[in-house]
Amino acid sequence: MKRVVGGHFGLAPKIVQLINDEKIEAYNLPLGVIAHLYRDIAAGKPGTISRVGIGTFVDPRLDGGKLNKRTKEDLVRLMELDGKEWLFYRAMPVNVAFLRGTSADPEGNVSAEHESLDLDNRAMATAVRNSGGVVIVQVERIVKSKSLNPRRVMIPGALVDCIVAAKPENHHQTYATVFNAAYCGEISVPLDGQRPAPLDVRKIIARRFRPGAIVNLGIGMPEGVAGVVTEEGLSEYITLTTEAGVIGGVPSSGLDFGAAINVDAIIEQNQQFDFYDGGGLDIAFLGMAEADREGNVNVSRFGSKIAGTGGFINISQNARKVVYAGTFTAGDLQVEMVDGRLRIVKDGRVAVASDQPVLYVTERCVFELTKDGLELIEVAPGVDIERDIVARMPFRPIISETRIMDSRLFDTGPMNLKAQLLDLDFADRVAYDGERDLLFLNFEGLQLRTRDNLDAMRDAVIAQCERVGHRVPAVVHYDAFTLAPELETDYADTVRALEEKYYTRVSRFTTSAFMRMKLAQVLTRAVQPHVFESKGEAQRFHDVRR
């Protein structure tokens, strides 16, 4: 081996050793960029242009993704298009592909009915074929000629040079599982029989997830979110995804990570990154190993241990909100949960800590990224700020007002998050800015599913407006908003009545193009909607009209 270009090295320890020993050239590029490079190599393009990686160690102004001193050649170049910075990732010929599927016919057509994921098999095969290389596909069985449904063929025979029929012990479905029919969509399994995870540090942190319409779960600590969503009965209200191509269902963890049960769809990994890079995620839950006072996060390299970024850079730079999850200290951390309080039995050795909202969630506290750095905003009951947090950090975070974390996080029973999600406290979602004389309605993540929900929302708005005492301009935030179809007419009528009596004018905003279109359809029945893409645009609408 001369060179390796990879996204994630966690399961390739011998390659990591070669990198550390300076025996091979090595690059770590964002996994989504590599997935897109396969397509661009297949199409004969010179490379992939992306904003993913700007400002990270992949940026050529920093390391250019190089992992050791032996690595000299630049594979990433900075360029400018229409006044914006972009990174150009250079294409290279790919000569051999080792791929896998389930069934192959004598013509080389390969299906994937028992595979948990499609990943980039087709793009890789096309890239190698068009580079003049050799495509080798491992399958579990050979079937009769022309017996495969063409709609189920993942890799066409025209792209395949060699088929290997593997022994069962060499063709496990995942690293940990021989075969699970639920991973490939052959069956669905009941979720109410799933055993809840024990209450530990991982579960405490996972319980802090924020509901969003479409959610990404990263590898490591965030994997626990799927178990919490199942335990709390929230699966039908939240769409969980993983970078490998799973949409919906319950993602698995550990060595099964990437696979999921009861999925809605399994798509190719490069297409999943199309969705991620384009801003499709409402919120992402990602792991963290280290964080500094400015909020920079390291997940890829710790001394001689090279994990790689995987899809972290794609996801963290493009999700609308990001929550980083990890223990406050690393090493021999031991904690106990007693009567809704956290007791630190033994502490670990090492502490961790745009416009994009960013949170850093640990078992004992929560930080928020501000323009001035990390601010401590929440502390677990039973934890002393100076002794258990500040004294364990290499810098002092911003500390102004801190809240006590919900004691239910540290109790063994369910948190009843479903009721919290559906039975909303609308009073907390309606705020009046007296200085600007502006009403702000935060409907982010709001799910209006019943007439009672709608009435409660209306009453909360009316109560605030009556306290103000005069008609005001209003701004409404609609990210991840859900409105039951049967309530659309009633909702439009309610909005019209509020506008006529309490508002001088209204602007609405959401980062979702679909939601902007949907709101226009619903509200035009009763009012003239002004729906913008950002809060700034919505507020400027009022400033200009003053």
N, C-alpha and C positions, 0 to 999 in steps of 0.2 A: 504494500500500500504506500502510495506517495502522498495523497491528499484526501482529506475528508471535509465535506461541506454539509453541515447538519443543523437541524433545528433543536433536537433534544438528544442528550447523550446518557440519560439516567440509567438506561438498561444496556449500555455498551461499555462496561468498565475496562475491557482490554483496550478499546480505542482511546479511552480517557488516559490510560497509562502511557500509550504511545505519544499522545499529545504532551503530557507532562514531561516525558523523557526527551522531548524535542526530536523525535524520530520521524514524525510526519508533519506536513503542513496541515493546518486546521482552521476552519472558519465556522462561526456560529451565526447563522442568519435567521431572521424571523420565519417561523414555520409557514405562515401564510404566504410569504414571499416565495419560499421554495415551492409551495404548491402551485403558485401562479407561474413560476419559472418553467415548470414542466409543460404547461400549456403553451407558453411563448416559445420554448425550444421546439415543441411539436409544430408550431406554426411558422418556424423559420425566422422568428423575430430576433433582433440583436440582444434583447434583454427585457427586463420588467421595470417599469417606472412606477414608483410608489412614494407616498409621503410617510409610510410606515418605517420607523427607525430613526427619523430625524431627532437629534438631541440625545440619542442613546449611544452605547458603545459600538453599535453598528455603523453609526455616522462616520464617514471617512475623516472628518475633522477630529475624531477621537481615535478609535481603534480600527474602524472599518470591518468589525467582526472578526479580526484576527485573534487567535487564541494562544499563540506562543511566538517566540522570537524567530523561529525558523520560517514563519509564514511572512512573505514579503509582498507578493503580488496583490494589487488592488482589484477586488471584485466588485466594489461599490464605489460609485462616483457621484458627487454632488452636482446638480444641474439646476437651472432656473427656467421655468416655463410660465409665461404670463405673469411675471412678477412674484411667483411663489417658488420656494425651494422644494426640490424633489430629489429623491435618490434613484439612481439608475443601477440596477443589479444586472451584471453582465451574464448573458446566456453562455452555455458551454455545451458541447455535444455530450450525449449520454449514450454509452456504447452497449451496456448490458442492463437488463431489468430482471430481477427475481420477484415475481408476483405470486398471488395465490387466489384461488376461487374454490368453488364447490364441485361443479360438474364440467366436464369437457367432452365434446364430441370429436370424432376422428378428423374433422376439418379444423379443429383448434378453437372453436367457439367456446367461451367459458362463461358460466353463470355463477351466481353468488348466493344461492338460496339459503345456505347454512352459515354464511358469513355475518358477523356482527356489524361490520362496516364495509363501505365501498372504498373509502380513502381516495387515493389518487391513481388507482390501478390503470384506468383507461388513459388518463393523461400521460402517465409514465410510459405505457406501452406505445403510445403514439409518438412520444418524444424519441424513444429509442429506435423505433422503426424508421422515422424520418431522419435520424442521425446515422442510418446505415448499420445499426447494431443488432443485437440478438435479444429476443424476449422469451424468457423461460417462465412457465406458469405451473405452480404446484396445485394439484386438486386432490379431492378425496376419492373421485370415481370417474370412470370413462363411461359414457352413455352412447346409445345408438345414434348413427348419423341422422341429422335433421330432426332429432327428437326434442331439442331444446326450443322453448317458446322464444322467438326472436326478441320479444319485449323484455325478456329476462336475461339476455346476453349482456354481460358486463364488459367483456373484452372480445371483440370480433376476431375470428380466426385469421383474418387478413393481417392482423398485427402480431400474430403469435408464431414463433419458430419451434418451440419445444414444449411438450406437456410432460409433467412428472406426476405419476399417480403415487401418492404418499401412503405410507403405513399410518394407521390411525394414531399411533403414539407420536408421530411426527407432524400431526396436523390438528393440534388443539385449536379451539375457537379463539381463545385469548391466552395471555400468559398464565392465567390462574385456572381457567375453566376448560374442560375437555369439550363439552357442548352443553348449551343451554338454549332450548327452543324459543324461550322468550326473548333472547338477545337478537334473533334474526327475524322476529315478527311471526314466527310459525304459530305461536300461541300467545295469549295474554294471561296474566296471572293476577289473582286478587291481591290487593294491596293491604286490606284490613288485617291480613294474617302476618304481615311483616313485623318482626320483633323490633321494638324500639331500641336504639343504641343506648348503651349505658351512659350515665351522666358523667362526663369527663371534660377535660379542657377543650377538646375538639368540638364536643356538642355545645358547650357554652358559647363558643365563638360562632358556630353555625347557626345558632338560634337568633343571632343578631341580623339575619338577612332582612333586606327590605323588599317587599313584594314589587314586582314589575311585570309588565305584560310578557316580555321576552327576556330571558335571563341566561347568562353564560356562567357555567361553573368551571373554574380552573382546577388543575390537579393539586393534590395535597390537602391542606386544611379546608378549602371550600367544598371538597367532595361531600362533607358531612351535611351540607345544606339539603341535598336530595333526601336524606333520611328524615330530617326535620320536617320538610314539606310533606312527606308521606305520613309521618306520625301525626301531624296537625291537620290532616285531611284537606290540604290545599292544592293537590295535584291538578284538579280541574280548573283552578283559577290562574295558574301560572304555567307558562311554557318554558321548561328548562332545556337548555341546549349545551352541547360540547363542541369544541372545535373540530373534532373528528368527523362530524357530519350528522349527529343525532339531533332531531328536533322533537320535543315533547317527551312524555314518559318520565321514567325515573332513572337517571344516570347512575351507573355503578361506580365503585371506588376501588382503591388499591390496584392490584395487577389486572383488574377488569376495567379500569378506567377507560372511557371512550365508548364502551358498550352501554346499553340501557335496555330496560324492560318496558313493555307497553308503549312503544314509541309511536309518534304520529307519522314520522317520515325519517328515512335514512338517505342522505344525499351525499354527493362527492365532497371531499374535504375542501377542494379548491373553490367549490360553489358556496360552501359555508363561509369561507373567508371573504368571498365577494360580498356576502350579506353583512359580515362583521365590519369589513373595511369601509363599507358604504354607510355605516352609522345605524345599522338595524337593531342593535342591542339597546334595550332600555337600561339595563344595569348588568355589571359584571362583578363576580366575586372571585378574586384572584388571591393566590398565596403570596406571602412575602417572607423573606429570610432576614433581610436587614433594611432599615430605613434611616435616613439622616434628618437633620433639623429642617432641611428644605423640602422634605417629602420624597426625595429620590429613593427608589426601591431597587434592591438587588435580589434577583431570584435565580441567577444563572451560574455564578461561580463563587465558591467559598474555599479559598486556599487552593489545595490540589484537587478538590472535588469540583468537577465540571458537570452541571446538570443541563445547561442550555436553556434558552428562553422559551422554546416551544412556540406557542401562539400568543405568549404573554404580551409582546410588543404590539402586535396587530390589535389585540383586544383592548389593552389599557389605553391606547391612543385614540380609539374610535368609539368606544361605548359612551353612552350619554352620561352614565354615572359609574363610578368604580368604588368598590369596597375591597381593601386589602385585608387579608385575614392571616393571623399568625400569633403564636404565643409571645408574651411580652419579653421573656428571656428564653434563651436556648440552652440546652445541656440537660441537667438533671432536675428540671422543674417538677415539683410535686405539690399538688394542691388538694384541699378538701372542701366540700360544699356542706355547710351546716346551717340549718334553719334560714335558708335564703341568703346566706352570707358566704363570702369566699375567704378561706384561710390558707395562707401560703405556708406550707409545711417546710419545703426546701426550695430555695430559689435557684434558677439557672445561672449560668456564668456570664452570658452576653445579652445586653438589652437591645431591643429593636424599636424601632419607632417609624390656571386657565379659567377658565370659566367652568371647566368640568368639575362637578362636585366629587370630592375624594375623601373617603373615610379610611381609617386604619383601626381595625378592630382586634383587640386582644382579649384574653380571659379576664383581665383585671381593669382595663380602661379602654377608652376610645379616643382617638385623635382625629382632628379634621384639618385638612390642608387649607391654609389661608394665604393671603398675599405676603404675610410676614413670616410664614413657616408653620410648623406643626403646633396646633393648639389642643390642649387637653380639655375635652368637653364632657366626658363621663367617667365615673369611677365606680367600681364594684363595691357593694356594701361590705364592710369589714376590712377594706383596704385603706391604708394610710398613704396619702399622696406623697409626702416627703420621704417616708421610710421605704415604701414598697414600689414607688414609681420613680420619683426624681433621683433618689440616691442610686438607682440602678441604671441611670442613663448617662451617656457621655456628654450630654448637653441638657440645658434646662428648657423645657417646652414653654410655650405661651400658656399662662394660667390666668384666667379672669373669672368666669363663672363656670362651675362644673356641676353636672347633674349626677344623681345616684342612678346607677344602672338598675333596670327592672329586676326585682328580687326573684321573679319567676324563672329567670335564666338559670338560677342555681338550685331549683327544686327538681325533684325526680319526676314528677308528673308532667303531662302535656301543658303547654302554656296557653292553650285555647286561642291560638292566633287566628283561627278561622273567624271566630266571633269578632275579634279585634279588627280584622280586615273588612268584614261585611257590615258590622254594627258600628258605624263610624261616628266619631265625635266631630260633628260638622263645625262646632263653635271654634275648634282649633284650626279650621281651614279658611276662616274668614277674618281678614285683618284690615284695619284702616290706618293709612299713613296721613296723619293730620297735617304734617308739614307740607306735603304735596297735594293734600286733599284728594287722595286716591284710594279706592277700595281694591284690595287684592284677594282673589278667590283661588285658593290652591286646591285644584281638583286632580292633582297628580296622583295616579294610582287608584283613583276613586272608581268604585264599581257600583253603579246604580242598577240594581237588579229588581227592586220591588217598588211599588207605589209608596210604601212607608219610607223607604230610603229617599225618594224624591221629595216627599213632603218635609222630611227632616232637613234636607238640604235647603229647601225654600225658606223654612222657618228660621234657620240660622242666619241666612242672608238678610231676611227682613228684620230680625232682632238687631243686627249690627247697624243696618241702615237707619232704623228708628233712633238708635243711640246717636248717630251722627247728626240727624235732624235736618238734613237737606240732601238734594240730589247730588250724586257724585259720579265722576268717571270711574270705570271699573276695568281691571285687567284680570283675565282668567287663564290659569295654567292647566292645560289639558293633556300633558304627557301621560301615557299609559292609562288613559281614561277608558272606561267600559260602560256602555249604555245598552241595556237590554232592548232588543228590537221592538218589543211590544210597548215600551215606554217612550219611543221617539216622538210621537205626536204630543203626548202630555208634557214631555220635557221642553219641546219647542214652545208650547203654550205658556209654561211656567217662566221660561226665559223672557218671552214677550211681555208678560205681566210685570216682571221685575224691572225690565228696561223702561217701560212706560211710566212706572211710579217712582223708581228710586235712582236710575242712572241718567247721567247726561249723555254719555256715549260709552261704548264698550269695545275693547279689543281683546282678542283671544290669541294664544300662541301654543304651539306644540312642535316638537322637532320631528314628528312623524308626518310624512307626506300623506300617508293613508288617512290619518286622523284629521288632517286639514281638509281633505276632500270629503270625508264622512261628515264632519261638522257643517261644512257648507251645505251638504245635502239635507241634513236634519234641520238646521236653523233657518235656512232660506224660506222655509214654510211660514215662519212667523216674524223674522227680523232680518235686517241686513247684516250678515256676519262680516267681521273684519278679523281674519285668521292669519297670524304671522308665524314665522319660523322660529323666532327667539323672543325672549322676554324684553330685550333691548328694543327690538323693532316695535313690539306692542306698546311699550312705554313712550317711545318717540312719537307714535301716532297721537297720543294725548298731548305731548309737549308741543307739537306742531299746531295742534288745534286750539291751544290756549289763546 
